[in-house]
């Protein structure tokens, strides 16, 4: 799986690796946060067991409204795992095929519960990155690191907007003052036409 790619100008990069599956612990989901964005790389799997490449995503901090950690029970994995377990138990007398089915059933049942990092953008859209339920505490620590960057970024943005408003007000006041001075000079010239400006 490729590493996260951050641009040379990005600072304070924090990366964490998570196991996306209880059973397939050697697969890794990597998440990172810098002063400008959140990056994720996670493996794609078929039925939570067979690896099929990876997916990556980038989320600019300026477009992120908030992040949260939730636990989720996948009912479809639970039901499918129970069906496979029943089939594997019935086919266990058949030998290796029964054991393979039971192993797949156990894998699906173990991964029925997951911890999710949910990234909400400014428009209300939600992106989810799932990891093993065993790594929920680690995921919550990573969420706190993102929140620190996110709130610092929003504070800097609010400060920049405040300074821009103040600069605009100062420019408007300066223009009004210049207009008043020009108007006073013109009135003075009109009242005393012989005086040099």
Buried (B, 14 or more C-beta within 10 A) or exposed (E): BEEBEBEEEBEEBEBBBBBBBBBBEEBBBBBBBBBBBBBBBBBEBEEBBEBEEBEEEEBEBEBBBBBEBEEBEBEEBBEBBBEBBEBBEEBEEEEEEBEEBBBBBBBBBBBBBBBBBBBBBEEEEEBEBBBBBBBBEBBEEBBEBBBEBBEEBBEEEEEEEEEEEEEEEEEEEEEEEEEEEEEEEEEEEEEEEEEEE
